[in-house]
């Protein structure tokens, strides 16, 4: 085998063509560098057995376990034969099953009670028991495996993310082959992204030693040292990219935007029927200060559901209008865009009637542009934007199209940034004569470390208090499987609320008909975990539940449906009727998750609540309690008591603190959900780093990155770091900052 000289070398040059093809097709590993960074998912000690009680259904797993017993059973009237092997971890059990006389006779000779080994396969369920069918395995203590015993004895055993075609131990052997081929010459071809001075300051391992200790550790201390080194790699490279982006933004010229002494902002404040909260005043001042600067504002505005972010954004847009400029508000869905358009128009009143009979002397117009608008309305919206007649334009992705122009675009407000990419927001900002100021809003509270990692190119403002008049929201679990009478009481409670003059939301994970996917968890769905109803019926659907309720427990009430497959006009009509009090119960998908504001709605019933994420549940809950009457959120679930899904729902019911819930949510999710495939279209850029657990590393890396970029913005002193940045920002990951 030849010496490896660069991380970009193809894997076939080291592991052979057949293995390389499997790694490329099933693990997305193509180069030497990819395999080096394919770190073990976890490590087992030689005497340690994998917990078998909480294995995820339908996922490929590798477990270390002991054989408890084996049984040969006939089936199909004696014409077939199967071998059942029971594994144990001392508490729980897992069944292995092999079919066919030849397979049975082969495996029963070696799979003997008392033996321990690694077993890999896809977890399924048969007759309520978890099992692996025809798993691959490698025994750790048979006499013919003396070399393996010697290799593993006393050392942590690496268990890799694997697949059916390539088990963990085969990956381990391929990595060992690669490490052995990287002699001194080879390692010189693997560039180290961390500057030497930084490595010394932080007492971090050299790169070759870090790879060796990550893949072939002798002790747990080796693993900790390697993890620390690679966490710094990930944090530092990402923070350098963000620091360079911040620097680039600060160097761009922008037109200062200041409110007029007797302008729109002053007039708007004068007609407000309430006083701004201290938080709204503070954040508004931060934004107005940024707008008055000669370089573009890049600010993230986050806060609790209902904390008044739209009010703060509107005041910023009015300040821009006072300076003769225009603002756009980019929303992720047509329902939300239409809701924002109505809300802004109502808040402004005569101030939004520029050029119209009865309009205020100093006023503007609020335009609306969405992809489904008719030709006539679209032409009018485009003209209002291009002429400057509309000082504020609300819209969806349609705003980004080339045909959309503005007279003087001064501010871009992006609502729910996680639904858009950096490229999209920058394309909109570029429609100004100079780069427009940018205000990014999110209603999902973000822990500080996540903000530093995901939104690190933005300054952050936080609204951490609710305006006066917002009512408390009580949240309760409804365990429908354990206590069906609780569900019956739920519908009685809905009828009582409607009888009292209020309205109700009922949210389901999917639409219905032959729709294949559930909509929980941001449209991805989520199979229940073991012990949490994995064999249950499909997720509940809007169309089915609406029909059931209208003909059953809610007969006589005015029930309507709202979901993503409705035509835009139909969606708007349903929301108009609900907001106007013409609908008692709205059965909907998560299209009502953000932005929908109906103060008379007091109850939120979430069906199959375990199929939604923590942040999503918090968002949905925020749709009620928006008026003078208290809100009630009922989380209907069939999740078993004691399981992870039930614990997640109990956490939501226990607190309305969105920041606390966001930490719980992220601690329970894989890191790739934060900066992974959903965000960038490629593998997660984070393999070791946890944006929650590694707060100190992220903060220190941010400081180091800022200092380096300030001294050497082109990174001339760190060519290997430039190479790492290029890899992070290559064609596949150009949008590594994209938020979903």
N, C-alpha and C positions, 0 to 999 in steps of 0.2 A: 504494500500500500504506500502510495507516494505521500510526501509531506504536504499537509494543508498549509496554504500560504495566505488565505484571506477568508473572512467570514462570508463573502459572497460566492465562494466556491459551491458548486452543486453537491447535494448530499450523496449522489451516486458515486462520487469520487472517493467516498469513505465507507459508506454502509452497503454499497452494491445497488444495482439497478432495481431489483425487485422490491427490496425494502424501501428504497427511495420513492418508488412509485406509490406504495401504500401510504407512506408518510405524507406525500404531497396530496393525494386524493382524499384522505380521511382525517388528517391532522393539520393540514395547511402548512406543512413544514417543507421548505424547498431548498434551503441553503444551510451551510455549516452554522452560520449565525442563528438561524431559526432553531436548529436543534440544540445549540448551546443554551438558548434562552427558553427552551421547553423544560421548565423546572418541575421537580416533583410536586404533586398536589399536597402530599403529606409524607411523613416518615413513620415507619413502625419499628419498634424494638423487636429483637429476635423473640423474646418471650411474650410479647404483647399481641393480643388478638383484637381484631377489628370488631367494634360494636355492630351487631347484626340487627338490632332492634329498630333502626330508623333508616334503612337503606331506601333510596328514592326509586320509585317505580319507573320502569321504562328507560332507565339510564344504565349505561355500561359502567360497571364498578369492578374494582380489584379489592379483594378482602384477604386478610390473613386469618385463618381459622383452623380449628382442630376437628378431625373427623370423629363424630360420635358413634355412628353406626351405619351399616350398609344393608340394603335388602334388595333381593331380586324378585320381581313380580311379573307374572304373565298378564297379558291383556289381549283383547280382541279374540276371545274364546280360545286362548292358548296359542294363537298363531304368532303373537308378538311377545317380546320380552323387554322389560325396562329395568334399569338399575337406579334405585333411589339411595342417595348418600346424604346423611344428615350432618351438617356442620354446626359447631357450637362455639360461642365465645364465653361460655360459662353461665350465661343467662338466657340469651335468645338463640334461636335456631334458624338455619337457612337450608333449604333442600336443594340438592343437585340432582338432575335427572338425565339419564342417558338411554337412548332407544337403539334397538337393533342387537341381535345376538352377538355379532362380532365385537361391537363396541362394549357391550355389557361384559363379555368374557375378558376383554383387555383391561377395562378400568377396575373390575372387581378384584383383580390380582394385585393392584398397586394401591388402591384407595382403601386402606385398612384402618379400622378404629385406632385412635391414638396418634395417627400421623398428623403432622401439621404442614400447611402449604399455602401458597398464594393461588387464589381461584378467581377467574375473571369471566364475566359474562353480563348479559342484559337482565335486569331484575324484572321478573313478571310475577303474577299471582295465580295460584291454582288451588281451588278449594280453600280459600282464605289464608293459605300459606305462601310466603315468599319463596321463590325458587329461581335457580339459574338452569337453563336448559342447554345441555351439551357444552358446559363451560370449558375453557382452556385452564390448565393448572400447571403448577410446578411445585413439587414437594420439596420441603426444605431440610428434611432429615433422613432421607433414604440413603442407604449405604453407597449406592452408585453415584450419589451427588456429593461426595466428600469435598470436592473443590468448592461447590456452592456453600456448603456448611462452613468451610473455613473462611470463605469470602464474607459471609453474612454474620458470622459469630461475633457478638459484641459490638456490632456496628448498627446504626440506624439503617433501616431498609427503605430505599426511596420507592414511592408509589406514584407513578406518572399518570397524568391525563392520558387515557388510552382509548382504544376502539376495538371492535370485534375482530378486526383483521390484524391487529398488532397489540399484543398484551403488554402490560407494564414492564414485565421482566425482559421482554425482547427490546423494548425501548431503552431500558437500563443498559443492556449489553451493547446496543448501538452507540449510546453516549460514551460508554467506556472505550469503545473502539476509536471514537473520535478524539477523546482526550488523550489516548495513548499516541495517536498520530500527530498531535500538536506538540512537536518537540520545540526546542528554543527558536528555531527558524520559523516554525508555524505561528507561534504566539506573537512574533514580531509583525505578522500580518493582521492581527486582531487589534484594532485601535481601541484605546482606552478613552472614553468620553470625559472622564473626570480629570481636570488639571492636577498635576502632581502636587502642587502646593496645597490644594484643597484636600487631597487624600491624606497628606501628612497632618494637616490641621485636625481632621476628623478621625484620624487613626483608622482608615479604611483599608481593607485588603487590596493588594494588587489584583488586577483582573484575572490572570491565570489561576492564582491561588483561590480566588472567589469561586470560579467555575468548578474547580476540583472539589472544594468543600461543599458546594451546593449539590453536586451530583454523586460524589463518593465520600460522604462525611464519615469520619471515624467516631465523632462524639456529637452530642447535642450542641456543644459550644461551637463546633465547626459550622453547623447549620445556622446558628444565630449570627455568627460573624459574616457568613455569606449573604444571608438575608439583609443584614444591615447595609452591606456594600451595594446590593442590587436595588434596594429601596432608594438609596441615594442616587444611583444612576437614573432611575425613573423620575424621581422628584426634581432633580437638578436639571436634566435635559428639558423637561416640560416647563419648568419655571424660567429657564433661559429663553425658551420660545415666547413665553408670555411677556417677559421683561422686554424683549426686543419689539414685540408688538406694541406694548405701552409706550416705548420710546418713539417708535415710528409715528404713533398717533399724536404724541405730544409735539412732534416737529411739524405736523401739517398745519397750514394756515386755515383759520376759520373766521367767519364774520361774527363779531360780537353781537349778541342779541339781548337788549335791555328793555324792560317795560317802560312805557311812557307814564309820566306823572299823572295824567288824567285819561289813561287809555283803557283798553279792554280789561286788563287784569284788575285795575282799580274798580271799574264798574262792576265786574263780576263779584269781587270781594264784598262790595257794598250791598249786593242783592242776596248774599248768602243768608239763609234763615238761621244759621247756627255759627258758632265760632269754631275755627280750626283747632284740632288738638295740638298740644305742644309738639308732638312728634311730626305732625304734618307741617307745622310752621318751620321746625328745624330742618327737615328734609327739603322743603321748598327753598329755603335759603341756600342750602348746599347746591341745589340744582341751578338756581338763579345766578349764583356766583360763577358756576361753571359756564353758563350760557353767555355771561358777559366777557369771558376770556377770549383771547385771539387764537386759541387752539381748540380743537373739537372736544366737547365733553364726551367721555366714555363712562357712563355710570349705570350701575345695577341698583334698581329699587326693589327691595323685597320686604315682605311683611306678612302678617297673618291674613287669613281670609277676612275680607270686610274691613281692613284697616284704613281704607281710603286712598289706595294707590292711584285710582283713576282721577280722583279729585286733585292730587298732587300733579299728575301728568297734565291735566287740563290747565292748571295754572301755568305750567311751563309752556304749553302750547300758546296760551294767550300772551305771555311775555314775548314770544317769537312773533306773534301776529302784530303786537304793538310796534315791533321794529320793522314791520313791512314784509316779514317772511311768512312762510307756510310750514305746517307740520303735518306729518302723516302718522297714523296709528295703525300698525300692522298687527292683525289678529289671525290666529291659526285656523279658525273655522268661520263659515258664513253666519252661523247662528250667533257666534260671539261678536263678529263684525257688526251685524245688524243690531245686536243688543247695545254695543258701544255707541253706535250712531244715534240710536234712540236716547240713550242715557245722556250723552253730551249735549244733544239738542235740547232735551228737557232741562238740564242744569243751566244752560245758557239762556233759554227763553228768548226774549226779543234780541239778545245779543247775537243770536245765531240766524237772524233774519236780515242779513246784509243785502241791501238793494231791494228789499221787499216792503210792501205797504205795511206800516205798523212796526217795522224794524227800528231798533234803537239807532240814535244818531251815529254812534261809534259801534259798529257791529261787523260781523263776518259771516261766513257760511260754513256749514259742516257737510262735506260731500261724502258719498259712499260709493265704493267701487269693488265689485266682486265678480268672479268669473262667470256666474250664471245670469247676470243682468241682461235684459233685453237690449237690442241694438240702440234704440232711441235713448233709454236711460243711460247706457254706457257712453254714448256720444256726449250727452249732457255732462256726465261726471268728468270725462276727459277734458272737456272744454273748461269747466270750472277750475280744474287743477292747473291746466296750462295757462289760463288767463290770470290766475291768482285770485279769482272771485271767491274760491273756497280757501279760507285761511287754514282750515283743518280738513284733511281727507282721511277717512277711515276705510280700511279695506283688507283683503286677504292677499294671497300670493299674487293676485292679479295686479297689484301695485308695482310689482317688480318688472313687468313686461316692458319691452323696449318702447312701445307706443305711448306709454305713460310719461308725460313731462310736467314740469312745474315751472311757475314763473320765478320763484325764489325759495327753494327748499332749505329750511333752516334747522329743522329738528325731525329726527326719526324716533318714534316711540314703538318699541317692539313688545307686545304683550305675550307672555308665556314663551320666553326665548328658547326653552328646551324643545319647542316644536319647529324651530328654524335653525339654519346654519349660519356661520359667520359670513360665508360667501353671499348668502341671500341678503343679510342685513347690510353688508357693504355695497352690494349692487344697488340697493335703494338709496343709501347715503350718497352714492356717486351721482345721483340725479341732480344734486345741487351744483351751483357754479363753483363753490368750494365744498369740501367734505362737510356734510351736515353734522350737527351735534347728535349724540346718540343716548337715548334713555331706554334701558332694558328693564322690563318689569316681570316679576315672577310672583305668583301667589303661593308657591310652594316654599316654605321657609327652608333655608339652606344653612347647614352648619358652617362655621367659619372656614374649616379646612376644605370643604367642598367648594365654597366660593373662591378660595385661593387657587384651587386646582382647576376647576372648570371655568370659572369666570375671572381668571386671574388678570385679564387685560382690562378689567373694569374697576373703577372705584365703587365702593359699596355704600348704600344708604339703607337703613333698616327702619321700618315702621313697626314698633313693638307694642303699640297700644291700640285699642279699638275706640272708635268715635263714641261719644255719648249717644244713648238711644238704642245701641245694639243690645239685644237681649241674650241672656245666657242660653246655652244649648245643653240639654241633658242627653246622654247617650247610654243605651242599654243593649245587651246581647239578647237575642231571641233564639234559643237553641231549639230549632224546629224539630230535629230528629228526636232529641231526648224528651222534650216537653211540647208536644203538638198543641196543647191548650194555650201555650204562650203565643203561638202564631194566630190562633183564633182571636185571642185578646188584642193582638196587633190590629186586626181589621176592625174590631169594635172601637178601638182607640181612634182609628182613622175616621170612622163615622161620627164619633163624638166631636172631633176637631172640625169636621165639615159642618156639623150641626151648629157649632159655635161661630160659623161665618168664615172659617179659615180654609186653606188649601193644602194639598199634600203631593209630594213627589214619591213615586215608586220606581226604583232603578233596578234594571236587570243587566246581566253580563252580555247578553246577545240579543239580536233583533228577532230571529225566528225563521220560519219557513225552512229552506234547505241551507241556510247560512252555516258554513263549516266551522268558523272560528268563534270562540268566546271573545268578548271585548274587554274583559277585566285585565288589569295590569297593563294598561296602555295599549290594548288591542292584541296582546300576545296570548292571553289565556294563561291558565296555570293548572297543570294536573295536580289533584290533591296529593298531599304527602301520605306516606304509609300510615294506616290507622285513622285516616281522616276522610273516609268515604270514597276511596279510590274506585269502587265498583258502582258508584251511584249513577243516576241518570245524567244526561248532558246538562250543561248550564241552563238555567231558566232564561226564557226569552220574553221580550216585550210583548210580542203579538199574542203569545199564549197566555201570559199572566193578565194582560188587559182583558182578554175575553173571559178568563176565569173569574176575575174580580167583578166585571160588569154583570155577569150572569149569576154570581154567587154572593159572597159576603158584602160586596159594595153595590148590589143591585139597587137601582134608583138614583145613584149618584152620577154626575156627569164625568165620564172617564174618557180621556184622549191619549193618543200615543205620539211620541216624538223620537225619531231615530235618524241615523245618517243616510238611509236610503230614500227618505222623503225628498221630493223636489224642494228647492230652496224657498219657493213661494209658499209651499205647504208648511214647511218648518216655521217660517215667519208668521203665518196665519195661526198655527197652533200656539206659538209663544204669545202672540198678541191676545188671543182669546184667554189664555191662562193668566197673563198679566192683568187682563181686564176683568177677571173674576168670573168668566163664562165657563170655566172648566174647574171641577172640584179636585180631580185626581189626575195627575199627569204621569203616565207610565212611560219611562224613557230609558235610553242607554246613557252613556257618559257624555253625550253631547251637551248635557246641562252642567258638566263638571265645573266649568269656570265662567265667570262673568255674568251669569244669569242672575237677575236681581228682581225678585217678586216679594216685597215685604210681607204680603199677606200669607205666604206659604210658611207653615209652621212645623210640618212633620216631613222627615225624610226616611223612607223605608228602603233599605238596601238589601235586595234578595241575593242569595249566594254570596254574602259579603266576603267570605274567605277567598273568593276569586279575584279580589281587588287588592292593590297595594295599599300600604299605610297612608302614603301621601294622597293617593286617589280618594280613599275613604274620607280623609280630612277635608279635601276639596269639596266633595259631595255634601258633607255635613254643613259646610259653610254656606250652602244655598238656603238654609232656614235660619230663623232667629234674626232676620234682617229688619224686622219691624219692632213694634212695641210689645208684641206677645212673645213669650219664651218659645224656644225651639226644642224639638225632640227628634233624635236620630235613633232609629231602631235597626240594629245589625242582625239580619236574619241569616242563620247559618246551620249547616248540618255537620260542621267540623266537630270531631270528637274532643271531649274534654281531655286536657293534658297534652294535646298535640301542638305543633308549631303554629298552625293556622289559627287555632283557638287562642293561643297566647298573643298572637298579633292583634286579633280583634279585641281582646281584653285590654291591651295597651291603648288602643284607640278609644275604647269606652272610658278608660280611666283618666284621660287628660285631654284638654283642648289646646295644649301648648304645642303649636306646630313645630317649633324648633326641637323640642324633645322627641316628638314623633318622627321627625326626619332623621334624627340620629338612630332611633330604633329601627326604622325602615332600612337605612343603609347598613347597619350592623347585621341585618338578617339577609341582605342580598349579596350576590356575587359582585366583585368589584367591576366586572365587565359591564354590569348594568349602569354604572356611573360613567365610565369612559370607554365602553366597549363597542361591539358591533353596531348596536342601535345608534351610537353617536357618530361613528366614523366610517362605517361601511367596511371595516377591517377588524382584525383581531384587536383585543384590548391593548392599549399602550401600557397598561398597568398589569404586571404579573405578580409582583411581590408587594407593592405599595398598597396600603389600605388608607383611603382618605379620611377615615374616622380614627383608626387606631394609631396612625403615624402622624399625628398632628404636629408633634415637635420637629420631626424630620422635614415635613413640608414647609413649616415656618422658617427653619434654618436654611433650607435650600432656596427659599424665596429671597432671603437676605443675601446669600452668597451669589445668586444669579443676578440680582440687582446691582451688586457691587462690580461684578465682572463686566456686565453690559455697559455700565457707566464708564468704566476704564477702557474697555475694548469692545465697542459696539459691533465691529465686524468679525470679532473672534479670531483675529489674526494670530494671536498667541496660543490658540487652542484649535488646531486643525482637526483633531479627532472629534472634538465636540461639534464642530461644523458638520462633520460626516454623520454623527448621530442625529443631529437636527434634520439633515436631509432625509435620513431614513424615516424619521417621525413624520416629516411633512412631504413624503413622496406622493405620487399620483393617487395611490389608494387612500392615503390618510391626509390628504390636503386639508380636509375638514376635521382635523382632530379635535378642534374646539367645538364642533357642532353639538348641539344639545338635544339630540333626539330627532 
